[in-house]
Amino acid sequence: MKSVPTQTSKNYHSYLIESLKDPAEAAGYLEAFLEEDSPEPELCYTVLSHILEALGETSLKPE
């Protein structure tokens, strides 16, 4: 099996947010969530909040 370098958990959030700035990456991230047989509603909030953070938004809550 080929070893794939991964980010440490300390830097993973920063890495994830930086990668989600690419629209194709963000679409793939959301699509992966939506393809689950029975996605957990709590994860939907997490996925969308990560994408919004990458876009520079601060919250899912309406003003």
PDB file of N, H, CA, C and O in Angstrom:
ATOM      1  N   MET A   1       0.848  -1.172   0.000  1.00  0.00           N
ATOM      2  CA  MET A   1       0.000   0.000   0.000  1.00  0.00           C
ATOM      3  C   MET A   1       0.898   1.241   0.000  1.00  0.00           C
ATOM      4  O   MET A   1       1.913   1.290   0.695  1.00  0.00           O
ATOM      5  N   LYS A   2       0.511   2.222  -0.777  1.00  0.00           N
ATOM      6  H   LYS A   2      -0.314   2.182  -1.342  1.00  0.00           H
ATOM      7  CA  LYS A   2       1.284   3.453  -0.877  1.00  0.00           C
ATOM      8  C   LYS A   2       0.955   4.369   0.299  1.00  0.00           C
ATOM      9  O   LYS A   2      -0.211   4.558   0.646  1.00  0.00           O
ATOM     10  N   SER A   3       1.976   4.923   0.893  1.00  0.00           N
ATOM     11  H   SER A   3       2.923   4.769   0.611  1.00  0.00           H
ATOM     12  CA  SER A   3       1.787   5.849   2.007  1.00  0.00           C
ATOM     13  C   SER A   3       1.485   7.236   1.459  1.00  0.00           C
ATOM     14  O   SER A   3       2.201   7.744   0.596  1.00  0.00           O
ATOM     15  N   VAL A   4       0.421   7.840   1.966  1.00  0.00           N
ATOM     16  H   VAL A   4      -0.160   7.428   2.667  1.00  0.00           H
ATOM     17  CA  VAL A   4       0.012   9.164   1.521  1.00  0.00           C
ATOM     18  C   VAL A   4       0.235  10.141   2.665  1.00  0.00           C
ATOM     19  O   VAL A   4      -0.270   9.922   3.766  1.00  0.00           O
ATOM     20  N   PRO A   5       0.984  11.220   2.426  1.00  0.00           N
ATOM     21  CA  PRO A   5       1.199  12.185   3.502  1.00  0.00           C
ATOM     22  C   PRO A   5      -0.106  12.905   3.846  1.00  0.00           C
ATOM     23  O   PRO A   5      -0.858  13.297   2.954  1.00  0.00           O
ATOM     24  N   THR A   6      -0.362  13.072   5.115  1.00  0.00           N
ATOM     25  H   THR A   6       0.250  12.754   5.840  1.00  0.00           H
ATOM     26  CA  THR A   6      -1.560  13.772   5.556  1.00  0.00           C
ATOM     27  C   THR A   6      -1.181  14.871   6.536  1.00  0.00           C
ATOM     28  O   THR A   6      -0.126  14.831   7.169  1.00  0.00           O
ATOM     29  N   GLN A   7      -2.047  15.830   6.643  1.00  0.00           N
ATOM     30  H   GLN A   7      -2.905  15.862   6.129  1.00  0.00           H
ATOM     31  CA  GLN A   7      -1.841  16.910   7.593  1.00  0.00           C
ATOM     32  C   GLN A   7      -2.061  16.387   9.012  1.00  0.00           C
ATOM     33  O   GLN A   7      -2.837  15.455   9.222  1.00  0.00           O
ATOM     34  N   THR A   8      -1.387  16.979   9.966  1.00  0.00           N
ATOM     35  H   THR A   8      -0.756  17.737   9.795  1.00  0.00           H
ATOM     36  CA  THR A   8      -1.638  16.617  11.351  1.00  0.00           C
ATOM     37  C   THR A   8      -2.988  17.184  11.763  1.00  0.00           C
ATOM     38  O   THR A   8      -3.473  18.137  11.154  1.00  0.00           O
ATOM     39  N   SER A   9      -3.597  16.606  12.790  1.00  0.00           N
ATOM     40  H   SER A   9      -3.203  15.832  13.285  1.00  0.00           H
ATOM     41  CA  SER A   9      -4.908  17.068  13.205  1.00  0.00           C
ATOM     42  C   SER A   9      -4.879  18.534  13.627  1.00  0.00           C
ATOM     43  O   SER A   9      -5.874  19.243  13.481  1.00  0.00           O
ATOM     44  N   LYS A  10      -3.744  18.988  14.150  1.00  0.00           N
ATOM     45  H   LYS A  10      -2.935  18.412  14.269  1.00  0.00           H
ATOM     46  CA  LYS A  10      -3.611  20.384  14.571  1.00  0.00           C
ATOM     47  C   LYS A  10      -3.815  21.330  13.386  1.00  0.00           C
ATOM     48  O   LYS A  10      -4.398  22.404  13.536  1.00  0.00           O
ATOM     49  N   ASN A  11      -3.338  20.929  12.225  1.00  0.00           N
ATOM     50  H   ASN A  11      -2.864  20.057  12.104  1.00  0.00           H
ATOM     51  CA  ASN A  11      -3.420  21.787  11.048  1.00  0.00           C
ATOM     52  C   ASN A  11      -4.517  21.366  10.075  1.00  0.00           C
ATOM     53  O   ASN A  11      -4.700  22.008   9.041  1.00  0.00           O
ATOM     54  N   TYR A  12      -5.239  20.310  10.387  1.00  0.00           N
ATOM     55  H   TYR A  12      -5.090  19.788  11.226  1.00  0.00           H
ATOM     56  CA  TYR A  12      -6.218  19.799   9.428  1.00  0.00           C
ATOM     57  C   TYR A  12      -7.319  20.812   9.123  1.00  0.00           C
ATOM     58  O   TYR A  12      -7.696  20.980   7.963  1.00  0.00           O
ATOM     59  N   HIS A  13      -7.830  21.477  10.130  1.00  0.00           N
ATOM     60  H   HIS A  13      -7.524  21.340  11.072  1.00  0.00           H
ATOM     61  CA  HIS A  13      -8.907  22.442   9.894  1.00  0.00           C
ATOM     62  C   HIS A  13      -8.439  23.541   8.934  1.00  0.00           C
ATOM     63  O   HIS A  13      -9.157  23.897   7.999  1.00  0.00           O
ATOM     64  N   SER A  14      -7.258  24.066   9.160  1.00  0.00           N
ATOM     65  H   SER A  14      -6.675  23.777   9.919  1.00  0.00           H
ATOM     66  CA  SER A  14      -6.719  25.105   8.268  1.00  0.00           C
ATOM     67  C   SER A  14      -6.543  24.570   6.854  1.00  0.00           C
ATOM     68  O   SER A  14      -6.866  25.243   5.876  1.00  0.00           O
ATOM     69  N   TYR A  15      -6.027  23.350   6.762  1.00  0.00           N
ATOM     70  H   TYR A  15      -5.765  22.803   7.557  1.00  0.00           H
ATOM     71  CA  TYR A  15      -5.844  22.715   5.458  1.00  0.00           C
ATOM     72  C   TYR A  15      -7.190  22.539   4.747  1.00  0.00           C
ATOM     73  O   TYR A  15      -7.317  22.832   3.558  1.00  0.00           O
ATOM     74  N   LEU A  16      -8.192  22.056   5.491  1.00  0.00           N
ATOM     75  H   LEU A  16      -8.089  21.818   6.457  1.00  0.00           H
ATOM     76  CA  LEU A  16      -9.515  21.828   4.917  1.00  0.00           C
ATOM     77  C   LEU A  16     -10.114  23.136   4.408  1.00  0.00           C
ATOM     78  O   LEU A  16     -10.595  23.197   3.277  1.00  0.00           O
ATOM     79  N   ILE A  17     -10.089  24.172   5.226  1.00  0.00           N
ATOM     80  H   ILE A  17      -9.698  24.122   6.145  1.00  0.00           H
ATOM     81  CA  ILE A  17     -10.673  25.453   4.836  1.00  0.00           C
ATOM     82  C   ILE A  17      -9.955  26.021   3.618  1.00  0.00           C
ATOM     83  O   ILE A  17     -10.596  26.544   2.706  1.00  0.00           O
ATOM     84  N   GLU A  18      -8.650  25.921   3.599  1.00  0.00           N
ATOM     85  H   GLU A  18      -8.129  25.496   4.339  1.00  0.00           H
ATOM     86  CA  GLU A  18      -7.885  26.417   2.444  1.00  0.00           C
ATOM     87  C   GLU A  18      -8.255  25.654   1.175  1.00  0.00           C
ATOM     88  O   GLU A  18      -8.397  26.257   0.112  1.00  0.00           O
ATOM     89  N   SER A  19      -8.413  24.331   1.277  1.00  0.00           N
ATOM     90  H   SER A  19      -8.298  23.841   2.142  1.00  0.00           H
ATOM     91  CA  SER A  19      -8.757  23.533   0.092  1.00  0.00           C
ATOM     92  C   SER A  19     -10.180  23.818  -0.387  1.00  0.00           C
ATOM     93  O   SER A  19     -10.461  23.732  -1.582  1.00  0.00           O
ATOM     94  N   LEU A  20     -11.076  24.155   0.539  1.00  0.00           N
ATOM     95  H   LEU A  20     -10.848  24.225   1.510  1.00  0.00           H
ATOM     96  CA  LEU A  20     -12.465  24.418   0.159  1.00  0.00           C
ATOM     97  C   LEU A  20     -12.655  25.779  -0.504  1.00  0.00           C
ATOM     98  O   LEU A  20     -13.757  26.097  -0.949  1.00  0.00           O
ATOM     99  N   LYS A  21     -11.617  26.574  -0.575  1.00  0.00           N
ATOM    100  H   LYS A  21     -10.721  26.316  -0.213  1.00  0.00           H
ATOM    101  CA  LYS A  21     -11.694  27.845  -1.313  1.00  0.00           C
ATOM    102  C   LYS A  21     -11.792  27.595  -2.815  1.00  0.00           C
ATOM    103  O   LYS A  21     -12.238  28.458  -3.571  1.00  0.00           O
ATOM    104  N   ASP A  22     -11.370  26.406  -3.235  1.00  0.00           N
ATOM    105  H   ASP A  22     -11.007  25.705  -2.621  1.00  0.00           H
ATOM    106  CA  ASP A  22     -11.503  25.991  -4.634  1.00  0.00           C
ATOM    107  C   ASP A  22     -12.943  25.501  -4.832  1.00  0.00           C
ATOM    108  O   ASP A  22     -13.362  24.552  -4.169  1.00  0.00           O
ATOM    109  N   PRO A  23     -13.703  26.128  -5.730  1.00  0.00           N
ATOM    110  CA  PRO A  23     -15.112  25.735  -5.912  1.00  0.00           C
ATOM    111  C   PRO A  23     -15.299  24.249  -6.228  1.00  0.00           C
ATOM    112  O   PRO A  23     -16.276  23.645  -5.785  1.00  0.00           O
ATOM    113  N   ALA A  24     -14.388  23.662  -6.980  1.00  0.00           N
ATOM    114  H   ALA A  24     -13.595  24.152  -7.340  1.00  0.00           H
ATOM    115  CA  ALA A  24     -14.503  22.237  -7.312  1.00  0.00           C
ATOM    116  C   ALA A  24     -14.327  21.375  -6.064  1.00  0.00           C
ATOM    117  O   ALA A  24     -15.022  20.373  -5.898  1.00  0.00           O
ATOM    118  N   GLU A  25     -13.407  21.760  -5.194  1.00  0.00           N
ATOM    119  H   GLU A  25     -12.842  22.574  -5.330  1.00  0.00           H
ATOM    120  CA  GLU A  25     -13.194  21.030  -3.932  1.00  0.00           C
ATOM    121  C   GLU A  25     -14.418  21.163  -3.039  1.00  0.00           C
ATOM    122  O   GLU A  25     -14.860  20.180  -2.444  1.00  0.00           O
ATOM    123  N   ALA A  26     -14.967  22.366  -2.939  1.00  0.00           N
ATOM    124  H   ALA A  26     -14.607  23.164  -3.422  1.00  0.00           H
ATOM    125  CA  ALA A  26     -16.144  22.589  -2.110  1.00  0.00           C
ATOM    126  C   ALA A  26     -17.336  21.777  -2.629  1.00  0.00           C
ATOM    127  O   ALA A  26     -18.088  21.198  -1.846  1.00  0.00           O
ATOM    128  N   ALA A  27     -17.499  21.742  -3.938  1.00  0.00           N
ATOM    129  H   ALA A  27     -16.888  22.213  -4.575  1.00  0.00           H
ATOM    130  CA  ALA A  27     -18.592  20.969  -4.533  1.00  0.00           C
ATOM    131  C   ALA A  27     -18.412  19.484  -4.257  1.00  0.00           C
ATOM    132  O   ALA A  27     -19.379  18.788  -3.948  1.00  0.00           O
ATOM    133  N   GLY A  28     -17.195  18.998  -4.364  1.00  0.00           N
ATOM    134  H   GLY A  28     -16.409  19.564  -4.615  1.00  0.00           H
ATOM    135  CA  GLY A  28     -16.913  17.592  -4.091  1.00  0.00           C
ATOM    136  C   GLY A  28     -17.147  17.234  -2.637  1.00  0.00           C
ATOM    137  O   GLY A  28     -17.647  16.151  -2.329  1.00  0.00           O
ATOM    138  N   TYR A  29     -16.789  18.136  -1.749  1.00  0.00           N
ATOM    139  H   TYR A  29     -16.384  19.015  -1.999  1.00  0.00           H
ATOM    140  CA  TYR A  29     -16.978  17.941  -0.309  1.00  0.00           C
ATOM    141  C   TYR A  29     -18.469  17.829   0.009  1.00  0.00           C
ATOM    142  O   TYR A  29     -18.885  16.937   0.748  1.00  0.00           O
ATOM    143  N   LEU A  30     -19.266  18.732  -0.549  1.00  0.00           N
ATOM    144  H   LEU A  30     -18.928  19.457  -1.149  1.00  0.00           H
ATOM    145  CA  LEU A  30     -20.707  18.704  -0.343  1.00  0.00           C
ATOM    146  C   LEU A  30     -21.321  17.474  -1.003  1.00  0.00           C
ATOM    147  O   LEU A  30     -22.195  16.829  -0.424  1.00  0.00           O
ATOM    148  N   GLU A  31     -20.873  17.149  -2.198  1.00  0.00           N
ATOM    149  H   GLU A  31     -20.163  17.672  -2.668  1.00  0.00           H
ATOM    150  CA  GLU A  31     -21.397  15.989  -2.908  1.00  0.00           C
ATOM    151  C   GLU A  31     -21.114  14.692  -2.151  1.00  0.00           C
ATOM    152  O   GLU A  31     -21.968  13.807  -2.099  1.00  0.00           O
ATOM    153  N   ALA A  32     -19.943  14.576  -1.577  1.00  0.00           N
ATOM    154  H   ALA A  32     -19.249  15.295  -1.619  1.00  0.00           H
ATOM    155  CA  ALA A  32     -19.602  13.381  -0.792  1.00  0.00           C
ATOM    156  C   ALA A  32     -20.565  13.219   0.382  1.00  0.00           C
ATOM    157  O   ALA A  32     -20.990  12.107   0.694  1.00  0.00           O
ATOM    158  N   PHE A  33     -20.905  14.326   1.026  1.00  0.00           N
ATOM    159  H   PHE A  33     -20.559  15.230   0.773  1.00  0.00           H
ATOM    160  CA  PHE A  33     -21.862  14.270   2.126  1.00  0.00           C
ATOM    161  C   PHE A  33     -23.236  13.832   1.618  1.00  0.00           C
ATOM    162  O   PHE A  33     -23.872  12.966   2.219  1.00  0.00           O
ATOM    163  N   LEU A  34     -23.693  14.420   0.521  1.00  0.00           N
ATOM    164  H   LEU A  34     -23.176  15.123   0.032  1.00  0.00           H
ATOM    165  CA  LEU A  34     -25.027  14.153   0.000  1.00  0.00           C
ATOM    166  C   LEU A  34     -25.169  12.740  -0.567  1.00  0.00           C
ATOM    167  O   LEU A  34     -26.285  12.228  -0.661  1.00  0.00           O
ATOM    168  N   GLU A  35     -24.056  12.100  -0.947  1.00  0.00           N
ATOM    169  H   GLU A  35     -23.150  12.516  -0.871  1.00  0.00           H
ATOM    170  CA  GLU A  35     -24.108  10.750  -1.491  1.00  0.00           C
ATOM    171  C   GLU A  35     -24.254   9.677  -0.412  1.00  0.00           C
ATOM    172  O   GLU A  35     -24.488   8.513  -0.739  1.00  0.00           O
ATOM    173  N   GLU A  36     -24.123  10.035   0.843  1.00  0.00           N
ATOM    174  H   GLU A  36     -23.933  10.980   1.109  1.00  0.00           H
ATOM    175  CA  GLU A  36     -24.291   9.068   1.923  1.00  0.00           C
ATOM    176  C   GLU A  36     -25.707   8.505   1.890  1.00  0.00           C
ATOM    177  O   GLU A  36     -26.656   9.215   1.556  1.00  0.00           O
ATOM    178  N   ASP A  37     -25.845   7.223   2.237  1.00  0.00           N
ATOM    179  H   ASP A  37     -25.074   6.647   2.508  1.00  0.00           H
ATOM    180  CA  ASP A  37     -27.165   6.577   2.238  1.00  0.00           C
ATOM    181  C   ASP A  37     -28.123   7.249   3.223  1.00  0.00           C
ATOM    182  O   ASP A  37     -29.282   7.502   2.894  1.00  0.00           O
ATOM    183  N   SER A  38     -27.647   7.530   4.399  1.00  0.00           N
ATOM    184  H   SER A  38     -26.705   7.325   4.666  1.00  0.00           H
ATOM    185  CA  SER A  38     -28.481   8.228   5.393  1.00  0.00           C
ATOM    186  C   SER A  38     -27.598   9.223   6.144  1.00  0.00           C
ATOM    187  O   SER A  38     -27.148   8.954   7.258  1.00  0.00           O
ATOM    188  N   PRO A  39     -27.356  10.379   5.516  1.00  0.00           N
ATOM    189  CA  PRO A  39     -26.467  11.370   6.137  1.00  0.00           C
ATOM    190  C   PRO A  39     -27.040  11.913   7.442  1.00  0.00           C
ATOM    191  O   PRO A  39     -28.246  12.126   7.572  1.00  0.00           O
ATOM    192  N   GLU A  40     -26.159  12.130   8.391  1.00  0.00           N
ATOM    193  H   GLU A  40     -25.180  11.958   8.286  1.00  0.00           H
ATOM    194  CA  GLU A  40     -26.575  12.669   9.678  1.00  0.00           C
ATOM    195  C   GLU A  40     -26.826  14.172   9.542  1.00  0.00           C
ATOM    196  O   GLU A  40     -25.980  14.892   9.013  1.00  0.00           O
ATOM    197  N   PRO A  41     -27.980  14.652  10.014  1.00  0.00           N
ATOM    198  CA  PRO A  41     -28.303  16.077   9.895  1.00  0.00           C
ATOM    199  C   PRO A  41     -27.251  16.988  10.528  1.00  0.00           C
ATOM    200  O   PRO A  41     -27.001  18.084  10.027  1.00  0.00           O
ATOM    201  N   GLU A  42     -26.638  16.545  11.620  1.00  0.00           N
ATOM    202  H   GLU A  42     -26.842  15.654  12.027  1.00  0.00           H
ATOM    203  CA  GLU A  42     -25.625  17.361  12.283  1.00  0.00           C
ATOM    204  C   GLU A  42     -24.411  17.578  11.377  1.00  0.00           C
ATOM    205  O   GLU A  42     -23.774  18.630  11.424  1.00  0.00           O
ATOM    206  N   LEU A  43     -24.100  16.582  10.556  1.00  0.00           N
ATOM    207  H   LEU A  43     -24.618  15.727  10.518  1.00  0.00           H
ATOM    208  CA  LEU A  43     -22.964  16.721   9.651  1.00  0.00           C
ATOM    209  C   LEU A  43     -23.254  17.710   8.532  1.00  0.00           C
ATOM    210  O   LEU A  43     -22.332  18.342   8.017  1.00  0.00           O
ATOM    211  N   CYS A  44     -24.493  17.853   8.155  1.00  0.00           N
ATOM    212  H   CYS A  44     -25.242  17.339   8.574  1.00  0.00           H
ATOM    213  CA  CYS A  44     -24.855  18.837   7.126  1.00  0.00           C
ATOM    214  C   CYS A  44     -24.459  20.231   7.593  1.00  0.00           C
ATOM    215  O   CYS A  44     -23.883  21.008   6.832  1.00  0.00           O
ATOM    216  N   TYR A  45     -24.765  20.539   8.830  1.00  0.00           N
ATOM    217  H   TYR A  45     -25.233  19.908   9.448  1.00  0.00           H
ATOM    218  CA  TYR A  45     -24.398  21.837   9.400  1.00  0.00           C
ATOM    219  C   TYR A  45     -22.875  22.016   9.366  1.00  0.00           C
ATOM    220  O   TYR A  45     -22.379  23.087   9.017  1.00  0.00           O
ATOM    221  N   THR A  46     -22.152  20.977   9.725  1.00  0.00           N
ATOM    222  H   THR A  46     -22.555  20.107  10.009  1.00  0.00           H
ATOM    223  CA  THR A  46     -20.687  21.053   9.745  1.00  0.00           C
ATOM    224  C   THR A  46     -20.134  21.264   8.343  1.00  0.00           C
ATOM    225  O   THR A  46     -19.269  22.116   8.136  1.00  0.00           O
ATOM    226  N   VAL A  47     -20.626  20.497   7.388  1.00  0.00           N
ATOM    227  H   VAL A  47     -21.328  19.806   7.557  1.00  0.00           H
ATOM    228  CA  VAL A  47     -20.164  20.614   6.003  1.00  0.00           C
ATOM    229  C   VAL A  47     -20.425  22.024   5.473  1.00  0.00           C
ATOM    230  O   VAL A  47     -19.534  22.657   4.907  1.00  0.00           O
ATOM    231  N   LEU A  48     -21.646  22.505   5.660  1.00  0.00           N
ATOM    232  H   LEU A  48     -22.370  21.991   6.120  1.00  0.00           H
ATOM    233  CA  LEU A  48     -21.975  23.850   5.162  1.00  0.00           C
ATOM    234  C   LEU A  48     -21.189  24.936   5.883  1.00  0.00           C
ATOM    235  O   LEU A  48     -20.797  25.924   5.263  1.00  0.00           O
ATOM    236  N   SER A  49     -20.953  24.772   7.175  1.00  0.00           N
ATOM    237  H   SER A  49     -21.271  23.969   7.679  1.00  0.00           H
ATOM    238  CA  SER A  49     -20.188  25.791   7.896  1.00  0.00           C
ATOM    239  C   SER A  49     -18.737  25.813   7.438  1.00  0.00           C
ATOM    240  O   SER A  49     -18.128  26.882   7.385  1.00  0.00           O
ATOM    241  N   HIS A  50     -18.172  24.657   7.106  1.00  0.00           N
ATOM    242  H   HIS A  50     -18.667  23.789   7.149  1.00  0.00           H
ATOM    243  CA  HIS A  50     -16.804  24.630   6.574  1.00  0.00           C
ATOM    244  C   HIS A  50     -16.739  25.359   5.234  1.00  0.00           C
ATOM    245  O   HIS A  50     -15.815  26.134   4.988  1.00  0.00           O
ATOM    246  N   ILE A  51     -17.719  25.109   4.374  1.00  0.00           N
ATOM    247  H   ILE A  51     -18.470  24.480   4.574  1.00  0.00           H
ATOM    248  CA  ILE A  51     -17.734  25.764   3.059  1.00  0.00           C
ATOM    249  C   ILE A  51     -17.911  27.270   3.218  1.00  0.00           C
ATOM    250  O   ILE A  51     -17.232  28.047   2.548  1.00  0.00           O
ATOM    251  N   LEU A  52     -18.812  27.685   4.095  1.00  0.00           N
ATOM    252  H   LEU A  52     -19.364  27.053   4.640  1.00  0.00           H
ATOM    253  CA  LEU A  52     -19.011  29.122   4.312  1.00  0.00           C
ATOM    254  C   LEU A  52     -17.771  29.776   4.904  1.00  0.00           C
ATOM    255  O   LEU A  52     -17.430  30.904   4.548  1.00  0.00           O
ATOM    256  N   GLU A  53     -17.105  29.080   5.798  1.00  0.00           N
ATOM    257  H   GLU A  53     -17.382  28.164   6.087  1.00  0.00           H
ATOM    258  CA  GLU A  53     -15.864  29.632   6.361  1.00  0.00           C
ATOM    259  C   GLU A  53     -14.829  29.830   5.264  1.00  0.00           C
ATOM    260  O   GLU A  53     -14.123  30.838   5.255  1.00  0.00           O
ATOM    261  N   ALA A  54     -14.733  28.880   4.341  1.00  0.00           N
ATOM    262  H   ALA A  54     -15.308  28.062   4.349  1.00  0.00           H
ATOM    263  CA  ALA A  54     -13.786  29.003   3.231  1.00  0.00           C
ATOM    264  C   ALA A  54     -14.131  30.181   2.334  1.00  0.00           C
ATOM    265  O   ALA A  54     -13.244  30.801   1.748  1.00  0.00           O
ATOM    266  N   LEU A  55     -15.424  30.492   2.225  1.00  0.00           N
ATOM    267  H   LEU A  55     -16.145  29.988   2.701  1.00  0.00           H
ATOM    268  CA  LEU A  55     -15.861  31.614   1.394  1.00  0.00           C
ATOM    269  C   LEU A  55     -15.769  32.944   2.109  1.00  0.00           C
ATOM    270  O   LEU A  55     -16.025  33.993   1.519  1.00  0.00           O
ATOM    271  N   GLY A  56     -15.399  32.903   3.395  1.00  0.00           N
ATOM    272  H   GLY A  56     -15.191  32.051   3.875  1.00  0.00           H
ATOM    273  CA  GLY A  56     -15.255  34.136   4.141  1.00  0.00           C
ATOM    274  C   GLY A  56     -16.465  34.504   4.955  1.00  0.00           C
ATOM    275  O   GLY A  56     -16.483  35.556   5.594  1.00  0.00           O
ATOM    276  N   GLU A  57     -17.484  33.654   4.949  1.00  0.00           N
ATOM    277  H   GLU A  57     -17.469  32.799   4.430  1.00  0.00           H
ATOM    278  CA  GLU A  57     -18.665  33.891   5.774  1.00  0.00           C
ATOM    279  C   GLU A  57     -18.355  33.441   7.193  1.00  0.00           C
ATOM    280  O   GLU A  57     -17.470  32.611   7.398  1.00  0.00           O
ATOM    281  N   THR A  58     -19.061  33.970   8.162  1.00  0.00           N
ATOM    282  H   THR A  58     -19.781  34.644   7.996  1.00  0.00           H
ATOM    283  CA  THR A  58     -18.747  33.623   9.538  1.00  0.00           C
ATOM    284  C   THR A  58     -19.778  32.730  10.197  1.00  0.00           C
ATOM    285  O   THR A  58     -19.487  32.120  11.226  1.00  0.00           O
ATOM    286  N   SER A  59     -20.983  32.633   9.633  1.00  0.00           N
ATOM    287  H   SER A  59     -21.219  33.128   8.797  1.00  0.00           H
ATOM    288  CA  SER A  59     -22.019  31.901  10.339  1.00  0.00           C
ATOM    289  C   SER A  59     -23.119  31.448   9.401  1.00  0.00           C
ATOM    290  O   SER A  59     -23.356  32.056   8.357  1.00  0.00           O
ATOM    291  N   LEU A  60     -23.795  30.361   9.791  1.00  0.00           N
ATOM    292  H   LEU A  60     -23.603  29.868  10.639  1.00  0.00           H
ATOM    293  CA  LEU A  60     -24.988  29.920   9.068  1.00  0.00           C
ATOM    294  C   LEU A  60     -26.233  30.615   9.583  1.00  0.00           C
ATOM    295  O   LEU A  60     -27.283  30.570   8.943  1.00  0.00           O
ATOM    296  N   LYS A  61     -26.121  31.260  10.742  1.00  0.00           N
ATOM    297  H   LYS A  61     -25.267  31.297  11.263  1.00  0.00           H
ATOM    298  CA  LYS A  61     -27.280  31.893  11.355  1.00  0.00           C
ATOM    299  C   LYS A  61     -27.626  33.184  10.625  1.00  0.00           C
ATOM    300  O   LYS A  61     -26.741  33.988  10.332  1.00  0.00           O
ATOM    301  N   PRO A  62     -28.915  33.390  10.327  1.00  0.00           N
ATOM    302  CA  PRO A  62     -29.315  34.648   9.655  1.00  0.00           C
ATOM    303  C   PRO A  62     -29.131  35.842  10.593  1.00  0.00           C
ATOM    304  O   PRO A  62     -29.227  35.721  11.814  1.00  0.00           O
ATOM    305  N   GLU A  63     -28.872  36.969   9.996  1.00  0.00           N
ATOM    306  H   GLU A  63     -28.794  37.067   9.004  1.00  0.00           H
ATOM    307  CA  GLU A  63     -28.678  38.184  10.806  1.00  0.00           C
ATOM    308  C   GLU A  63     -30.000  38.770  11.224  1.00  0.00           C
ATOM    309  O   GLU A  63     -30.034  39.792  11.909  1.00  0.00           O
TER     310      GLU A  63
END
